[in-house]
Amino acid sequence: MVASIPPDDQFTRWKSEYQSAILVSLASLAGERMFFDGDNSSGVSGDLESATTIASLMEGHWGMGSTISSHVSNRRFEMGAPGGGKGKDDTEKQMRMALSDRIEENLGSLLTQAEEILRENRNQVLALAHALETYKTMSGEDVAAVIEGVKGSIVDGRPYLDPNFLAEIEKYHSASVVAHREHRIPDVHLPVIG
């Protein structure tokens, strides 16, 4: 019997959903590197672990990678082992290295995609960073308001469409990057709306 199942009741997820989850995780690394001249903090470690775990399962178990075979089955049946598994240690090492290379290739490709998304949306990212520095905590509705340049429940996102205000935010960001590099406080104050 075939039936429509609401998304909340589904037990499986699609490759595209996992790729989106990885993109979200890799955006922290891509963003820090992009906005801080190639530098990044250790704060991205949890996101990288999550991205690597999902990419590993996609590549080795779920048939969502560049190969079709299951890494688990290959290990269980010693497939690809010359001499019926007599060179087991070397074969397992080669399989792990090949799997690791495919995972890294997938992560690298998705990192490049995350960088492109951030580059294309630079103004919105800087606007959102400014709003977070200003308001400290924001609802999803207010995040959307800043990105879309509309009035939210608390935050008015309309000023973030003003090219002059965006130029002030960019100037503040540039000063913050210099201050980060020189381990000091920025010499430009956070721009104030209005």
Residue pairs with C-beta under 8 A, 6 or more apart in sequence:
15 58
15 62
15 64
18 54
18 58
18 62
18 64
19 110
21 50
21 51
21 54
22 51
22 54
22 55
22 107
22 110
23 110
23 113
23 114
23 117
25 47
25 48
25 50
25 51
25 54
26 47
26 48
26 51
26 107
26 110
26 111
26 114
27 114
27 117
27 118
28 43
28 44
28 47
29 40
29 44
29 47
29 48
29 111
29 114
30 111
30 114
30 115
30 118
31 114
31 118
31 125
32 39
32 40
32 41
32 43
32 44
33 39
33 40
33 115
34 115
34 118
34 119
35 125
35 129
35 173
35 177
36 177
36 180
37 177
37 181
39 180
39 181
51 107
51 110
52 103
52 107
55 103
55 106
55 107
55 110
56 99
56 103
58 64
58 65
58 106
59 65
59 66
59 67
59 71
59 99
59 102
59 103
59 106
60 70
60 71
60 72
60 99
60 103
61 70
61 71
61 72
63 70
65 102
65 103
65 106
66 102
66 105
66 106
67 102
69 79
71 95
71 99
73 79
74 80
74 95
75 92
75 95
78 84
78 85
78 88
78 91
80 91
80 94
80 95
81 87
81 88
81 91
82 91
85 91
118 125
123 160
123 166
124 146
124 147
124 160
126 166
126 169
126 170
126 173
127 146
127 147
127 157
127 160
127 166
127 169
128 143
128 146
128 147
129 173
130 160
130 169
130 172
130 190
130 191
131 138
131 142
131 143
131 146
131 155
131 157
131 160
132 138
133 190
134 190
134 193
135 142
135 154
135 155
138 146
138 154
138 155
139 152
139 153
139 154
141 152
141 153
142 152
142 153
142 154
142 155
142 157
144 150
144 152
145 151
145 152
145 153
145 155
145 156
145 157
146 152
146 155
146 157
146 160
147 157
148 157
149 157
149 158
149 160
149 161
150 157
150 158
151 157
151 158
156 193
159 165
159 193
159 194
160 166
165 191
165 193
168 191
169 191
171 188
171 191
172 186
172 188
172 189
172 190
172 191
175 186
175 187
175 188
176 186
176 188
178 186
178 187
179 185
179 186
179 187
